[in-house]
Amino acid sequence: MPTPLTPQEREALLRRTAPGRQKQAEAFLRGQSPGVMQRYAPDAVADPEQGWVEGDETVQRLARWREEAIY
């Protein structure tokens, strides 16, 4: 079991990771999918009005992947 982070270590970690996640969220909301999403849903297309919409086949493939994923 990993040792818990000290408050200072936790703050340092959040300072490094939060901006990256904010940039990914901003890109996603602009209709630009982050690289990780492209890996799991390569055939996803951005609809001008609805944003990112996946086909039924993609949704089923992602559901199977999540059921089989080890995490």
mmJSON file of the N, C-alpha and C atoms, coordinates in Angstrom:
{"data_MODEL":{"atom_site":{
"group_PDB":["ATOM","ATOM","ATOM","ATOM","ATOM","ATOM","ATOM","ATOM","ATOM","ATOM","ATOM","ATOM","ATOM","ATOM","ATOM","ATOM","ATOM","ATOM","ATOM","ATOM","ATOM","ATOM","ATOM","ATOM","ATOM","ATOM","ATOM","ATOM","ATOM","ATOM","ATOM","ATOM","ATOM","ATOM","ATOM","ATOM","ATOM","ATOM","ATOM","ATOM","ATOM","ATOM","ATOM","ATOM","ATOM","ATOM","ATOM","ATOM","ATOM","ATOM","ATOM","ATOM","ATOM","ATOM","ATOM","ATOM","ATOM","ATOM","ATOM","ATOM","ATOM","ATOM","ATOM","ATOM","ATOM","ATOM","ATOM","ATOM","ATOM","ATOM","ATOM","ATOM","ATOM","ATOM","ATOM","ATOM","ATOM","ATOM","ATOM","ATOM","ATOM","ATOM","ATOM","ATOM","ATOM","ATOM","ATOM","ATOM","ATOM","ATOM","ATOM","ATOM","ATOM","ATOM","ATOM","ATOM","ATOM","ATOM","ATOM","ATOM","ATOM","ATOM","ATOM","ATOM","ATOM","ATOM","ATOM","ATOM","ATOM","ATOM","ATOM","ATOM","ATOM","ATOM","ATOM","ATOM","ATOM","ATOM","ATOM","ATOM","ATOM","ATOM","ATOM","ATOM","ATOM","ATOM","ATOM","ATOM","ATOM","ATOM","ATOM","ATOM","ATOM","ATOM","ATOM","ATOM","ATOM","ATOM","ATOM","ATOM","ATOM","ATOM","ATOM","ATOM","ATOM","ATOM","ATOM","ATOM","ATOM","ATOM","ATOM","ATOM","ATOM","ATOM","ATOM","ATOM","ATOM","ATOM","ATOM","ATOM","ATOM","ATOM","ATOM","ATOM","ATOM","ATOM","ATOM","ATOM","ATOM","ATOM","ATOM","ATOM","ATOM","ATOM","ATOM","ATOM","ATOM","ATOM","ATOM","ATOM","ATOM","ATOM","ATOM","ATOM","ATOM","ATOM","ATOM","ATOM","ATOM","ATOM","ATOM","ATOM","ATOM","ATOM","ATOM","ATOM","ATOM","ATOM","ATOM","ATOM","ATOM","ATOM","ATOM","ATOM","ATOM","ATOM","ATOM","ATOM","ATOM","ATOM","ATOM","ATOM","ATOM"],
"id":[1,2,3,4,5,6,7,8,9,10,11,12,13,14,15,16,17,18,19,20,21,22,23,24,25,26,27,28,29,30,31,32,33,34,35,36,37,38,39,40,41,42,43,44,45,46,47,48,49,50,51,52,53,54,55,56,57,58,59,60,61,62,63,64,65,66,67,68,69,70,71,72,73,74,75,76,77,78,79,80,81,82,83,84,85,86,87,88,89,90,91,92,93,94,95,96,97,98,99,100,101,102,103,104,105,106,107,108,109,110,111,112,113,114,115,116,117,118,119,120,121,122,123,124,125,126,127,128,129,130,131,132,133,134,135,136,137,138,139,140,141,142,143,144,145,146,147,148,149,150,151,152,153,154,155,156,157,158,159,160,161,162,163,164,165,166,167,168,169,170,171,172,173,174,175,176,177,178,179,180,181,182,183,184,185,186,187,188,189,190,191,192,193,194,195,196,197,198,199,200,201,202,203,204,205,206,207,208,209,210,211,212,213],
"type_symbol":["N","C","C","N","C","C","N","C","C","N","C","C","N","C","C","N","C","C","N","C","C","N","C","C","N","C","C","N","C","C","N","C","C","N","C","C","N","C","C","N","C","C","N","C","C","N","C","C","N","C","C","N","C","C","N","C","C","N","C","C","N","C","C","N","C","C","N","C","C","N","C","C","N","C","C","N","C","C","N","C","C","N","C","C","N","C","C","N","C","C","N","C","C","N","C","C","N","C","C","N","C","C","N","C","C","N","C","C","N","C","C","N","C","C","N","C","C","N","C","C","N","C","C","N","C","C","N","C","C","N","C","C","N","C","C","N","C","C","N","C","C","N","C","C","N","C","C","N","C","C","N","C","C","N","C","C","N","C","C","N","C","C","N","C","C","N","C","C","N","C","C","N","C","C","N","C","C","N","C","C","N","C","C","N","C","C","N","C","C","N","C","C","N","C","C","N","C","C","N","C","C","N","C","C","N","C","C","N","C","C","N","C","C"],
"label_atom_id":["N","CA","C","N","CA","C","N","CA","C","N","CA","C","N","CA","C","N","CA","C","N","CA","C","N","CA","C","N","CA","C","N","CA","C","N","CA","C","N","CA","C","N","CA","C","N","CA","C","N","CA","C","N","CA","C","N","CA","C","N","CA","C","N","CA","C","N","CA","C","N","CA","C","N","CA","C","N","CA","C","N","CA","C","N","CA","C","N","CA","C","N","CA","C","N","CA","C","N","CA","C","N","CA","C","N","CA","C","N","CA","C","N","CA","C","N","CA","C","N","CA","C","N","CA","C","N","CA","C","N","CA","C","N","CA","C","N","CA","C","N","CA","C","N","CA","C","N","CA","C","N","CA","C","N","CA","C","N","CA","C","N","CA","C","N","CA","C","N","CA","C","N","CA","C","N","CA","C","N","CA","C","N","CA","C","N","CA","C","N","CA","C","N","CA","C","N","CA","C","N","CA","C","N","CA","C","N","CA","C","N","CA","C","N","CA","C","N","CA","C","N","CA","C","N","CA","C","N","CA","C","N","CA","C","N","CA","C","N","CA","C","N","CA","C","N","CA","C"],
"label_alt_id":[null,null,null,null,null,null,null,null,null,null,null,null,null,null,null,null,null,null,null,null,null,null,null,null,null,null,null,null,null,null,null,null,null,null,null,null,null,null,null,null,null,null,null,null,null,null,null,null,null,null,null,null,null,null,null,null,null,null,null,null,null,null,null,null,null,null,null,null,null,null,null,null,null,null,null,null,null,null,null,null,null,null,null,null,null,null,null,null,null,null,null,null,null,null,null,null,null,null,null,null,null,null,null,null,null,null,null,null,null,null,null,null,null,null,null,null,null,null,null,null,null,null,null,null,null,null,null,null,null,null,null,null,null,null,null,null,null,null,null,null,null,null,null,null,null,null,null,null,null,null,null,null,null,null,null,null,null,null,null,null,null,null,null,null,null,null,null,null,null,null,null,null,null,null,null,null,null,null,null,null,null,null,null,null,null,null,null,null,null,null,null,null,null,null,null,null,null,null,null,null,null,null,null,null,null,null,null,null,null,null,null,null,null],
"label_comp_id":["MET","MET","MET","PRO","PRO","PRO","THR","THR","THR","PRO","PRO","PRO","LEU","LEU","LEU","THR","THR","THR","PRO","PRO","PRO","GLN","GLN","GLN","GLU","GLU","GLU","ARG","ARG","ARG","GLU","GLU","GLU","ALA","ALA","ALA","LEU","LEU","LEU","LEU","LEU","LEU","ARG","ARG","ARG","ARG","ARG","ARG","THR","THR","THR","ALA","ALA","ALA","PRO","PRO","PRO","GLY","GLY","GLY","ARG","ARG","ARG","GLN","GLN","GLN","LYS","LYS","LYS","GLN","GLN","GLN","ALA","ALA","ALA","GLU","GLU","GLU","ALA","ALA","ALA","PHE","PHE","PHE","LEU","LEU","LEU","ARG","ARG","ARG","GLY","GLY","GLY","GLN","GLN","GLN","SER","SER","SER","PRO","PRO","PRO","GLY","GLY","GLY","VAL","VAL","VAL","MET","MET","MET","GLN","GLN","GLN","ARG","ARG","ARG","TYR","TYR","TYR","ALA","ALA","ALA","PRO","PRO","PRO","ASP","ASP","ASP","ALA","ALA","ALA","VAL","VAL","VAL","ALA","ALA","ALA","ASP","ASP","ASP","PRO","PRO","PRO","GLU","GLU","GLU","GLN","GLN","GLN","GLY","GLY","GLY","TRP","TRP","TRP","VAL","VAL","VAL","GLU","GLU","GLU","GLY","GLY","GLY","ASP","ASP","ASP","GLU","GLU","GLU","THR","THR","THR","VAL","VAL","VAL","GLN","GLN","GLN","ARG","ARG","ARG","LEU","LEU","LEU","ALA","ALA","ALA","ARG","ARG","ARG","TRP","TRP","TRP","ARG","ARG","ARG","GLU","GLU","GLU","GLU","GLU","GLU","ALA","ALA","ALA","ILE","ILE","ILE","TYR","TYR","TYR"],
"label_asym_id":["A","A","A","A","A","A","A","A","A","A","A","A","A","A","A","A","A","A","A","A","A","A","A","A","A","A","A","A","A","A","A","A","A","A","A","A","A","A","A","A","A","A","A","A","A","A","A","A","A","A","A","A","A","A","A","A","A","A","A","A","A","A","A","A","A","A","A","A","A","A","A","A","A","A","A","A","A","A","A","A","A","A","A","A","A","A","A","A","A","A","A","A","A","A","A","A","A","A","A","A","A","A","A","A","A","A","A","A","A","A","A","A","A","A","A","A","A","A","A","A","A","A","A","A","A","A","A","A","A","A","A","A","A","A","A","A","A","A","A","A","A","A","A","A","A","A","A","A","A","A","A","A","A","A","A","A","A","A","A","A","A","A","A","A","A","A","A","A","A","A","A","A","A","A","A","A","A","A","A","A","A","A","A","A","A","A","A","A","A","A","A","A","A","A","A","A","A","A","A","A","A","A","A","A","A","A","A","A","A","A","A","A","A"],
"label_entity_id":["1","1","1","1","1","1","1","1","1","1","1","1","1","1","1","1","1","1","1","1","1","1","1","1","1","1","1","1","1","1","1","1","1","1","1","1","1","1","1","1","1","1","1","1","1","1","1","1","1","1","1","1","1","1","1","1","1","1","1","1","1","1","1","1","1","1","1","1","1","1","1","1","1","1","1","1","1","1","1","1","1","1","1","1","1","1","1","1","1","1","1","1","1","1","1","1","1","1","1","1","1","1","1","1","1","1","1","1","1","1","1","1","1","1","1","1","1","1","1","1","1","1","1","1","1","1","1","1","1","1","1","1","1","1","1","1","1","1","1","1","1","1","1","1","1","1","1","1","1","1","1","1","1","1","1","1","1","1","1","1","1","1","1","1","1","1","1","1","1","1","1","1","1","1","1","1","1","1","1","1","1","1","1","1","1","1","1","1","1","1","1","1","1","1","1","1","1","1","1","1","1","1","1","1","1","1","1","1","1","1","1","1","1"],
"label_seq_id":[1,1,1,2,2,2,3,3,3,4,4,4,5,5,5,6,6,6,7,7,7,8,8,8,9,9,9,10,10,10,11,11,11,12,12,12,13,13,13,14,14,14,15,15,15,16,16,16,17,17,17,18,18,18,19,19,19,20,20,20,21,21,21,22,22,22,23,23,23,24,24,24,25,25,25,26,26,26,27,27,27,28,28,28,29,29,29,30,30,30,31,31,31,32,32,32,33,33,33,34,34,34,35,35,35,36,36,36,37,37,37,38,38,38,39,39,39,40,40,40,41,41,41,42,42,42,43,43,43,44,44,44,45,45,45,46,46,46,47,47,47,48,48,48,49,49,49,50,50,50,51,51,51,52,52,52,53,53,53,54,54,54,55,55,55,56,56,56,57,57,57,58,58,58,59,59,59,60,60,60,61,61,61,62,62,62,63,63,63,64,64,64,65,65,65,66,66,66,67,67,67,68,68,68,69,69,69,70,70,70,71,71,71],
"pdbx_PDB_ins_code":[null,null,null,null,null,null,null,null,null,null,null,null,null,null,null,null,null,null,null,null,null,null,null,null,null,null,null,null,null,null,null,null,null,null,null,null,null,null,null,null,null,null,null,null,null,null,null,null,null,null,null,null,null,null,null,null,null,null,null,null,null,null,null,null,null,null,null,null,null,null,null,null,null,null,null,null,null,null,null,null,null,null,null,null,null,null,null,null,null,null,null,null,null,null,null,null,null,null,null,null,null,null,null,null,null,null,null,null,null,null,null,null,null,null,null,null,null,null,null,null,null,null,null,null,null,null,null,null,null,null,null,null,null,null,null,null,null,null,null,null,null,null,null,null,null,null,null,null,null,null,null,null,null,null,null,null,null,null,null,null,null,null,null,null,null,null,null,null,null,null,null,null,null,null,null,null,null,null,null,null,null,null,null,null,null,null,null,null,null,null,null,null,null,null,null,null,null,null,null,null,null,null,null,null,null,null,null,null,null,null,null,null,null],
"Cartn_x":[0.85,0.0,0.896,0.625,1.463,1.278,2.323,2.228,1.402,0.613,-0.203,0.682,0.161,0.887,0.768,1.819,1.751,0.934,0.418,-0.334,0.484,1.77,2.62,2.772,2.958,3.079,1.775,0.67,-0.64,-0.845,-0.533,-0.666,0.223,1.456,2.381,1.833,1.284,0.716,-0.468,-1.35,-2.518,-2.121,-1.079,-0.62,-0.131,0.425,0.929,-0.17,-1.146,-2.139,-3.377,-3.82,-5.055,-4.996,-3.92,-3.901,-4.02,-3.392,-3.493,-4.918,-5.59,-6.977,-7.884,-7.6,-8.399,-8.233,-7.004,-6.765,-7.498,-7.483,-8.199,-9.696,-10.234,-11.665,-12.018,-11.192,-11.449,-11.416,-10.437,-10.338,-11.558,-11.99,-13.155,-14.399,-14.585,-15.762,-15.743,-14.549,-14.433,-14.689,-14.84,-15.059,-13.788,-12.696,-11.421,-11.177,-11.256,-11.118,-9.675,-9.42,-8.057,-7.585,-6.294,-5.716,-6.223,-6.458,-6.927,-8.292,-9.165,-10.487,-10.389,-9.471,-9.305,-8.862,-8.097,-7.636,-8.805,-9.715,-10.817,-12.028,-12.15,-13.279,-12.78,-11.977,-11.37,-12.373,-13.57,-14.546,-15.564,-15.328,-16.235,-16.099,-17.218,-17.215,-17.909,-17.431,-18.037,-19.187,-20.371,-21.531,-21.505,-21.719,-21.646,-22.589,-23.742,-24.712,-24.661,-24.363,-24.422,-23.069,-21.994,-20.666,-20.269,-19.556,-19.06,-20.161,-20.437,-21.477,-20.853,-20.974,-20.438,-21.554,-21.213,-22.168,-22.465,-23.55,-23.938,-22.83,-22.157,-21.081,-19.949,-19.612,-18.552,-18.949,-20.187,-20.664,-20.598,-21.025,-20.977,-19.538,-18.624,-17.216,-16.626,-16.959,-16.466,-17.035,-18.293,-18.905,-18.199,-17.908,-17.184,-15.793,-15.128,-13.776,-13.801,-14.787,-14.866,-15.132,-15.93,-16.208,-14.964,-14.126,-12.944,-11.698,-11.73,-10.54,-10.139,-8.843,-8.312,-7.94,-8.673,-8.37,-9.08],
"Cartn_y":[-1.177,0.0,1.24,2.205,3.405,4.269,4.992,5.889,7.107,7.632,8.81,10.023,10.914,12.141,13.139,13.896,14.994,16.108,17.041,18.152,18.915,19.09,19.804,19.008,17.692,16.846,16.835,16.794,16.79,18.089,19.219,20.515,20.591,20.104,20.122,19.26,18.102,17.217,17.877,18.491,19.149,20.327,21.06,22.187,21.706,20.5,19.971,19.341,18.669,17.929,18.739,19.629,20.371,21.186,21.934,22.698,21.812,20.643,19.73,19.248,18.936,18.48,19.614,20.833,21.971,22.191,22.058,22.22,21.141,19.902,18.828,19.106,19.577,19.877,21.008,22.044,23.159,22.693,21.868,21.35,20.489,19.659,18.809,19.663,20.703,21.557,22.362,22.619,23.306,22.354,21.062,20.083,19.431,19.655,19.031,17.93,16.707,15.583,15.395,15.217,14.902,13.58,13.38,12.183,10.889,10.855,9.627,9.244,10.213,9.908,9.37,9.906,9.414,7.957,7.575,6.187,5.239,5.62,4.738,4.879,5.983,6.194,6.858,6.138,6.757,7.175,6.567,6.929,7.958,8.53,9.557,10.824,11.471,12.706,13.798,15.004,16.134,16.686,16.685,17.287,18.775,19.653,21.092,21.556,20.899,21.328,20.493,19.195,18.31,17.989,18.379,18.045,16.649,15.942,14.609,13.583,12.882,11.864,10.586,9.494,8.214,7.356,6.542,5.607,4.477,3.75,2.635,1.599,1.307,0.315,0.761,2.038,2.565,2.458,2.799,2.73,1.291,0.338,-1.07,-1.536,-1.102,-1.487,-0.912,0.338,0.955,0.251,-0.145,-0.852,-2.185,-2.916,-4.19,-3.948,-2.908,-2.605,-2.321,-1.534,-1.202,-2.438,-3.365,-4.594,-5.463,-5.448,-6.307,-5.634,-4.315,-3.568,-3.95,-3.995,-4.281,-2.951,-2.549,-1.327,-1.318],
"Cartn_z":[0.0,0.0,0.0,-0.901,-0.944,0.302,0.63,1.785,1.404,2.324,2.022,1.75,0.924,0.606,1.75,1.938,2.898,2.257,3.039,2.446,1.396,1.635,0.681,-0.62,-0.499,-1.69,-2.488,-1.771,-2.431,-3.204,-2.598,-3.269,-4.507,-4.39,-5.529,-6.666,-6.329,-7.334,-8.033,-7.271,-7.857,-8.734,-8.341,-9.172,-10.531,-10.574,-11.846,-12.693,-12.078,-12.857,-13.217,-12.362,-12.622,-13.906,-14.188,-15.439,-16.677,-16.661,-17.796,-17.996,-16.913,-17.01,-17.468,-17.021,-17.457,-18.954,-19.457,-20.892,-21.675,-21.174,-21.863,-21.882,-20.771,-20.704,-21.657,-21.704,-22.612,-24.062,-24.409,-25.774,-26.103,-25.156,-25.374,-25.606,-24.796,-24.938,-26.233,-26.774,-28.062,-29.22,-28.921,-29.976,-30.458,-29.751,-30.09,-29.077,-29.534,-28.615,-28.187,-26.878,-26.441,-27.033,-27.093,-27.684,-27.086,-25.783,-25.144,-25.691,-25.879,-26.411,-27.833,-28.622,-29.984,-29.982,-28.991,-28.906,-28.659,-27.782,-27.422,-28.34,-29.027,-29.944,-31.223,-32.022,-33.199,-34.267,-34.284,-35.308,-34.816,-33.656,-33.134,-33.974,-34.218,-34.998,-34.202,-34.347,-33.64,-34.469,-33.898,-34.532,-34.201,-35.182,-34.901,-33.791,-33.659,-32.654,-31.377,-31.501,-30.347,-29.742,-30.382,-29.87,-30.303,-29.439,-29.792,-29.647,-30.741,-30.774,-31.325,-30.602,-31.036,-31.609,-32.582,-33.157,-32.182,-32.46,-31.587,-31.465,-32.59,-32.562,-31.636,-31.691,-30.825,-29.36,-29.055,-27.67,-27.166,-27.991,-27.589,-27.385,-28.277,-28.145,-26.86,-26.551,-25.321,-24.083,-24.149,-23.016,-22.786,-23.875,-23.732,-23.163,-23.663,-23.179,-21.677,-21.225,-19.793,-18.949,-19.462,-18.714,-18.595,-19.633,-19.662,-19.101,-18.959,-18.531,-17.107,-16.905,-15.572,-14.933,-13.956,-13.207,-11.894],
"occupancy":[1.0,1.0,1.0,1.0,1.0,1.0,1.0,1.0,1.0,1.0,1.0,1.0,1.0,1.0,1.0,1.0,1.0,1.0,1.0,1.0,1.0,1.0,1.0,1.0,1.0,1.0,1.0,1.0,1.0,1.0,1.0,1.0,1.0,1.0,1.0,1.0,1.0,1.0,1.0,1.0,1.0,1.0,1.0,1.0,1.0,1.0,1.0,1.0,1.0,1.0,1.0,1.0,1.0,1.0,1.0,1.0,1.0,1.0,1.0,1.0,1.0,1.0,1.0,1.0,1.0,1.0,1.0,1.0,1.0,1.0,1.0,1.0,1.0,1.0,1.0,1.0,1.0,1.0,1.0,1.0,1.0,1.0,1.0,1.0,1.0,1.0,1.0,1.0,1.0,1.0,1.0,1.0,1.0,1.0,1.0,1.0,1.0,1.0,1.0,1.0,1.0,1.0,1.0,1.0,1.0,1.0,1.0,1.0,1.0,1.0,1.0,1.0,1.0,1.0,1.0,1.0,1.0,1.0,1.0,1.0,1.0,1.0,1.0,1.0,1.0,1.0,1.0,1.0,1.0,1.0,1.0,1.0,1.0,1.0,1.0,1.0,1.0,1.0,1.0,1.0,1.0,1.0,1.0,1.0,1.0,1.0,1.0,1.0,1.0,1.0,1.0,1.0,1.0,1.0,1.0,1.0,1.0,1.0,1.0,1.0,1.0,1.0,1.0,1.0,1.0,1.0,1.0,1.0,1.0,1.0,1.0,1.0,1.0,1.0,1.0,1.0,1.0,1.0,1.0,1.0,1.0,1.0,1.0,1.0,1.0,1.0,1.0,1.0,1.0,1.0,1.0,1.0,1.0,1.0,1.0,1.0,1.0,1.0,1.0,1.0,1.0,1.0,1.0,1.0,1.0,1.0,1.0,1.0,1.0,1.0,1.0,1.0,1.0],
"B_iso_or_equiv":[0.0,0.0,0.0,0.0,0.0,0.0,0.0,0.0,0.0,0.0,0.0,0.0,0.0,0.0,0.0,0.0,0.0,0.0,0.0,0.0,0.0,0.0,0.0,0.0,0.0,0.0,0.0,0.0,0.0,0.0,0.0,0.0,0.0,0.0,0.0,0.0,0.0,0.0,0.0,0.0,0.0,0.0,0.0,0.0,0.0,0.0,0.0,0.0,0.0,0.0,0.0,0.0,0.0,0.0,0.0,0.0,0.0,0.0,0.0,0.0,0.0,0.0,0.0,0.0,0.0,0.0,0.0,0.0,0.0,0.0,0.0,0.0,0.0,0.0,0.0,0.0,0.0,0.0,0.0,0.0,0.0,0.0,0.0,0.0,0.0,0.0,0.0,0.0,0.0,0.0,0.0,0.0,0.0,0.0,0.0,0.0,0.0,0.0,0.0,0.0,0.0,0.0,0.0,0.0,0.0,0.0,0.0,0.0,0.0,0.0,0.0,0.0,0.0,0.0,0.0,0.0,0.0,0.0,0.0,0.0,0.0,0.0,0.0,0.0,0.0,0.0,0.0,0.0,0.0,0.0,0.0,0.0,0.0,0.0,0.0,0.0,0.0,0.0,0.0,0.0,0.0,0.0,0.0,0.0,0.0,0.0,0.0,0.0,0.0,0.0,0.0,0.0,0.0,0.0,0.0,0.0,0.0,0.0,0.0,0.0,0.0,0.0,0.0,0.0,0.0,0.0,0.0,0.0,0.0,0.0,0.0,0.0,0.0,0.0,0.0,0.0,0.0,0.0,0.0,0.0,0.0,0.0,0.0,0.0,0.0,0.0,0.0,0.0,0.0,0.0,0.0,0.0,0.0,0.0,0.0,0.0,0.0,0.0,0.0,0.0,0.0,0.0,0.0,0.0,0.0,0.0,0.0,0.0,0.0,0.0,0.0,0.0,0.0],
"pdbx_formal_charge":[null,null,null,null,null,null,null,null,null,null,null,null,null,null,null,null,null,null,null,null,null,null,null,null,null,null,null,null,null,null,null,null,null,null,null,null,null,null,null,null,null,null,null,null,null,null,null,null,null,null,null,null,null,null,null,null,null,null,null,null,null,null,null,null,null,null,null,null,null,null,null,null,null,null,null,null,null,null,null,null,null,null,null,null,null,null,null,null,null,null,null,null,null,null,null,null,null,null,null,null,null,null,null,null,null,null,null,null,null,null,null,null,null,null,null,null,null,null,null,null,null,null,null,null,null,null,null,null,null,null,null,null,null,null,null,null,null,null,null,null,null,null,null,null,null,null,null,null,null,null,null,null,null,null,null,null,null,null,null,null,null,null,null,null,null,null,null,null,null,null,null,null,null,null,null,null,null,null,null,null,null,null,null,null,null,null,null,null,null,null,null,null,null,null,null,null,null,null,null,null,null,null,null,null,null,null,null,null,null,null,null,null,null],
"auth_seq_id":[1,1,1,2,2,2,3,3,3,4,4,4,5,5,5,6,6,6,7,7,7,8,8,8,9,9,9,10,10,10,11,11,11,12,12,12,13,13,13,14,14,14,15,15,15,16,16,16,17,17,17,18,18,18,19,19,19,20,20,20,21,21,21,22,22,22,23,23,23,24,24,24,25,25,25,26,26,26,27,27,27,28,28,28,29,29,29,30,30,30,31,31,31,32,32,32,33,33,33,34,34,34,35,35,35,36,36,36,37,37,37,38,38,38,39,39,39,40,40,40,41,41,41,42,42,42,43,43,43,44,44,44,45,45,45,46,46,46,47,47,47,48,48,48,49,49,49,50,50,50,51,51,51,52,52,52,53,53,53,54,54,54,55,55,55,56,56,56,57,57,57,58,58,58,59,59,59,60,60,60,61,61,61,62,62,62,63,63,63,64,64,64,65,65,65,66,66,66,67,67,67,68,68,68,69,69,69,70,70,70,71,71,71],
"auth_comp_id":["MET","MET","MET","PRO","PRO","PRO","THR","THR","THR","PRO","PRO","PRO","LEU","LEU","LEU","THR","THR","THR","PRO","PRO","PRO","GLN","GLN","GLN","GLU","GLU","GLU","ARG","ARG","ARG","GLU","GLU","GLU","ALA","ALA","ALA","LEU","LEU","LEU","LEU","LEU","LEU","ARG","ARG","ARG","ARG","ARG","ARG","THR","THR","THR","ALA","ALA","ALA","PRO","PRO","PRO","GLY","GLY","GLY","ARG","ARG","ARG","GLN","GLN","GLN","LYS","LYS","LYS","GLN","GLN","GLN","ALA","ALA","ALA","GLU","GLU","GLU","ALA","ALA","ALA","PHE","PHE","PHE","LEU","LEU","LEU","ARG","ARG","ARG","GLY","GLY","GLY","GLN","GLN","GLN","SER","SER","SER","PRO","PRO","PRO","GLY","GLY","GLY","VAL","VAL","VAL","MET","MET","MET","GLN","GLN","GLN","ARG","ARG","ARG","TYR","TYR","TYR","ALA","ALA","ALA","PRO","PRO","PRO","ASP","ASP","ASP","ALA","ALA","ALA","VAL","VAL","VAL","ALA","ALA","ALA","ASP","ASP","ASP","PRO","PRO","PRO","GLU","GLU","GLU","GLN","GLN","GLN","GLY","GLY","GLY","TRP","TRP","TRP","VAL","VAL","VAL","GLU","GLU","GLU","GLY","GLY","GLY","ASP","ASP","ASP","GLU","GLU","GLU","THR","THR","THR","VAL","VAL","VAL","GLN","GLN","GLN","ARG","ARG","ARG","LEU","LEU","LEU","ALA","ALA","ALA","ARG","ARG","ARG","TRP","TRP","TRP","ARG","ARG","ARG","GLU","GLU","GLU","GLU","GLU","GLU","ALA","ALA","ALA","ILE","ILE","ILE","TYR","TYR","TYR"],
"auth_asym_id":["A","A","A","A","A","A","A","A","A","A","A","A","A","A","A","A","A","A","A","A","A","A","A","A","A","A","A","A","A","A","A","A","A","A","A","A","A","A","A","A","A","A","A","A","A","A","A","A","A","A","A","A","A","A","A","A","A","A","A","A","A","A","A","A","A","A","A","A","A","A","A","A","A","A","A","A","A","A","A","A","A","A","A","A","A","A","A","A","A","A","A","A","A","A","A","A","A","A","A","A","A","A","A","A","A","A","A","A","A","A","A","A","A","A","A","A","A","A","A","A","A","A","A","A","A","A","A","A","A","A","A","A","A","A","A","A","A","A","A","A","A","A","A","A","A","A","A","A","A","A","A","A","A","A","A","A","A","A","A","A","A","A","A","A","A","A","A","A","A","A","A","A","A","A","A","A","A","A","A","A","A","A","A","A","A","A","A","A","A","A","A","A","A","A","A","A","A","A","A","A","A","A","A","A","A","A","A","A","A","A","A","A","A"],
"auth_atom_id":["N","CA","C","N","CA","C","N","CA","C","N","CA","C","N","CA","C","N","CA","C","N","CA","C","N","CA","C","N","CA","C","N","CA","C","N","CA","C","N","CA","C","N","CA","C","N","CA","C","N","CA","C","N","CA","C","N","CA","C","N","CA","C","N","CA","C","N","CA","C","N","CA","C","N","CA","C","N","CA","C","N","CA","C","N","CA","C","N","CA","C","N","CA","C","N","CA","C","N","CA","C","N","CA","C","N","CA","C","N","CA","C","N","CA","C","N","CA","C","N","CA","C","N","CA","C","N","CA","C","N","CA","C","N","CA","C","N","CA","C","N","CA","C","N","CA","C","N","CA","C","N","CA","C","N","CA","C","N","CA","C","N","CA","C","N","CA","C","N","CA","C","N","CA","C","N","CA","C","N","CA","C","N","CA","C","N","CA","C","N","CA","C","N","CA","C","N","CA","C","N","CA","C","N","CA","C","N","CA","C","N","CA","C","N","CA","C","N","CA","C","N","CA","C","N","CA","C","N","CA","C","N","CA","C","N","CA","C","N","CA","C","N","CA","C","N","CA","C"],
"pdbx_PDB_model_num":[1,1,1,1,1,1,1,1,1,1,1,1,1,1,1,1,1,1,1,1,1,1,1,1,1,1,1,1,1,1,1,1,1,1,1,1,1,1,1,1,1,1,1,1,1,1,1,1,1,1,1,1,1,1,1,1,1,1,1,1,1,1,1,1,1,1,1,1,1,1,1,1,1,1,1,1,1,1,1,1,1,1,1,1,1,1,1,1,1,1,1,1,1,1,1,1,1,1,1,1,1,1,1,1,1,1,1,1,1,1,1,1,1,1,1,1,1,1,1,1,1,1,1,1,1,1,1,1,1,1,1,1,1,1,1,1,1,1,1,1,1,1,1,1,1,1,1,1,1,1,1,1,1,1,1,1,1,1,1,1,1,1,1,1,1,1,1,1,1,1,1,1,1,1,1,1,1,1,1,1,1,1,1,1,1,1,1,1,1,1,1,1,1,1,1,1,1,1,1,1,1,1,1,1,1,1,1,1,1,1,1,1,1]
}}}
